[in-house]
Amino acid sequence: MKSLYYRVFLITLAVIFASSVLGLLGSNIYYHMKLKPYNDKKLVSIAVQMKDFIEFNPDGMERYLRNAASLGYEIYVTDGQGESHFYGGGFREQDLDKQDIRFVLSGGIYHGVAQFPNKPFITGFFENRLSNTVGVSIQTSGKTYALFMRPDVLLQFGELRTFFALVLSLTIIISILFFLMSTRYIVKPITRLTEATKRLAQGNYNLRLKTGRRDEIGQLAEHFMTMGRELERVDLARQQFVSNVSHEIQSPLTSIQGFAKVLAQGDLPKEERLQYASIIETESRHLSMLSKQLLLLSTLEQGEEALNKKRFYLRGHIRQAVEMLQWQLEEKDLLLKLSVPESISVQGDEVLLMQVWTNLLSNAASHIPSGRSIEVYAEEMQSHIRVVISDTGEGIAPEHLPFLFDRFYRVDRARERASGRTGLGLAIVKRIVQLHEGNIEVSSSVGVGTRFIVTLPKL
């Protein structure tokens, strides 16, 4: 398997190669579009100056052309009849067409530099061809000559070309070395994360990674440690859940087995027998409720697939929940205030949302003293619907509030267990609200009362 370090090295080389190719292509396009016509015009001007000097001093033509060649030009002079002379460095290819020679001898100006063919990766400036020249005619000593010339790049820029080639080579080599060294700065923390992942897979959630960096790698390390802590919390919650379920099942089963054994003796008074049978019935009902709620929680964990959404009016829905709990309200002489506008409608699962209202109302009715009141009101906001269920009970101590929606959590364990409650109600309520993309919050003041706020999106 190729390491990340090796891959970065290959990517570096590929980037340098691709950049060089694209840079050469772009520079060559610029030469053909902008520099080539300018060079042709400049060389024609120099060739005309040579022509004027030679025609003014015909006896010094040979010496003048040798001096011009030594200054960095390649020159070819011909009369078109077989007499030809080269001055300076030799042309790599003598590919000048005879028709072009005749054209210059007849007084025309040859623009070979400007007419050099456009090629993607061949810059005409370095093409040492006889056709890549400019040409003018010269009248001297009663004869007509055609003079073709171009700059001798090796002579004019030989040292500079070597210098720039060395600079470019060293730049590439040093860049690769520095890039590879800097890559360790990136790869090393990723290697640490890989090792941390292995430890996490083995169940070691107590991870400590260096998070001094403030870039994306540092953020990744911080999020990774957060994920480790969350996984640890989830694992502990799972273990606690299994322990709680085992306890919740074991306790009524022990009672049922014990009282069933006593009933089997057969010599018990009728009153005791009826009492023990009632206890067995109560514990059986508790087990039945526990299994139903566990099954419901399991179904809700499947996500939105468990929902059967449709639009309905909220007021009638909550009123139906109140009617189901009417006996409980009358038994404790509780006053219920309902303030839900008839125009408010929600998109959701009627059966599951009914469990939300009945559970919250039942909790309020069970935990407040007789003669107190419960208030339910709803309001339609710009982007969501807000339902508030508040009571005037004794309230909940602040240390219990963060755990109210945990599974099997009970504020008063003895009282809740005696009432037959499983401790799963608020956990189910929270999951149902979350499946509807909503939120539920709780606030309470000891001696004043408790308030649950359910927020549902306005779809």
Protein Blocks (a to p, Z undefined) as FASTA:
>chain_A
ZZfklmmmmmmmmmmmmmmmmmmmmmmmmmmmmmmmmmmmmmmmmmmmmmmmmmmmmmlm
mmmmmmmmmnopacdddehiopacdehjddfbacbcfklmmmmmnopacdfklmpccdfk
lcfklmccfklccdddddeehiacdddddddfklmmmmmmmmmmmmmmmmmmmmmmmmmm
mmmmmmmmmmmmmmmmmmmmnopabbcddfkbccfklmmmmmmmmmmmmmmmmmmmmmmm
mmmmmmmmmmmmmmmmmmmmmmmnopacfklmmmmmmmmmmmmmmmmmmmmmmmmmmmmm
nojmlpccddddfklmmmmmmmmmmmmmmmnopacdddddfkbccdddfklmmmmmmmmm
mmmmmmpcehiacdddddddfkbccdddddfbebjafklmmmmmpghiafblmlmmmnop
ahlmmmmmmmmmmmnopacdddddehibccdddddddZZ
